[in-house]
Amino acid sequence: MTIKRTGSAVWQGGLKDGKGTVSTESGALTSLPYGFSSRFEGEQGTNPEELLGAAHAGCFSMALSKILGDAGLTADKLESSAEVSLNQVEGGFAINAVHLTLKASVPGADAAKLEELAGMAKAGCPVSKLFNADITLDVTLVD
């Protein structure tokens, strides 16, 4: 089975003075602005790294939900974030690290079991497999 989804971008101008927009096939994002300043200077707008972070956090949460279900557990709430590190390297820039953070309310799970299952989700989610980066994980079990 193959599922295909499309994201798109439009860019106009040079690197520093140009502007772009990103959109998704579903319409969840439509002409969302991005540019050099939103990527490298903290200005308003999105950037590829935060979009990858959102995708990774969403994928990880869904993978963990499945793994919890396989273990007979159901989460009341999974709050995940993915901090994507863009670093200057020889010859340009590279995404070489992602740090996942999970705050989870899972009735019937103890911290050790949650950590084990979250580690499986980190390793197994399709977006984790996409990155050639060091992916770390912090897990907090909450009531």
N, C-alpha and C positions, 0 to 999 in steps of 0.2 A: 504494500500500500504506500502510495506517495501522496503527500499533501503539500500543495504549493500555496504560499502566501506572498503577496507583493507589497513592498514598501518602495517609495519613489522619492526622488529629490530633483529640484530644479535649482540651478545656480546661475547667477548673472554677475559678471564683473571679475575683477582680479581677486587674489586671495584675501588681502587685507581690506580692500574697499568694496568687495563684492557682498552680495546677500543671496541667501537661498531659502527655500522652503522644503519641508518634508511632509509627505502624506502617506497614508496607508490605504490599501485596497478596501478595507472595511469602512473607511470614513471616520474611524476613531480619531485620527489625526488628519486634518485637512489644511494644507498650506501653512503649517506651523513654521514660523521664521527661525532661521539659524544663520550664524555667520562667524567670522574670525573672532569678533569680540565676545560672543556668547560662548565660544569654545575655549578661548585662551585668556580672556580678560575678565570673566565673571559678569559680563553684561547680560541684560534681559534677553531671553530667547533660549532655545534648546541647543543641544549639541549631540553628536553621535554617541559619546560616552554615556550620557545620562539615559539615552534611549536604549543602549545596550544593557545598562544597569536595570532599567525597568523590565526589559525582556527577560533578563537572567533571574531577577527576583520572582517574576511571575511564573517562569518555567520551574524554578526550584520549588516554589510553594505547591504547584500542582503535582510535581513528582513526589514531594513529601506526603501530600494528601493521599496519593495512591499507596505509597509504602506504609503509611499509618493504617490505612484500610486493610491492607494485606495482613497486618499484625493484629487486626481486630480492634483498632483504635480509630476514633474520629476526633479531629481537632474542633474545639469551640472557635479558635481563632489562631491563624498563623500570620504574623507580621514579619515580612521579609524585606530586606534592602540589600542592594549590591552596589558597593563602592568600586567603580572602575578606575584604575590608575593609568593615566596617559603620561608617559615619561619620554623625555628627550633622550635619544640614544644616538650612537654614531650613525650618521646618514639620515636622520629624521626623527620620527616619533614612533612609539610602539605602546600598545596596551599590553603590559606585562604582569598585571596583577588584578585580581578581583577579590574583594572581601565581602562575603555574605554575612549578614547578621540576621538572626532569627529570634523572635520573641514569640513563644507559643503557649497556648492554653490547651492542654490535651488531657482530659480526664482519664485516669487510669495509667498514665505514663509517669515514670520517674525520670529524673534528669539524665541518668546514664542511658536508659533505653532511648530517650528522645535524641540524645547526642549520637547514638549509634545509627538510628534511622535517618536522622538529618544528614549524617555523613554519607549514607547510601544515596540519598537524594542529590547531594552536592556532586557526587561522582557520576551519577546516572542521568541527570537531566540533560536533554539534548543541547541546551545552550552551553552548559558546562563543557560538553564535549567539543563544542565549536571553538572555544578559546584555547590558544597556545599560551597560557598564562598560569601563574601560581594562583590557585583559588583557595582561600582560607575561609573559615567558618567560625562564628561565635554563636552559641545557643543558650537561650535563657528560657527556663520553664516557669510560667506564671500560673497562678490560680485563677 
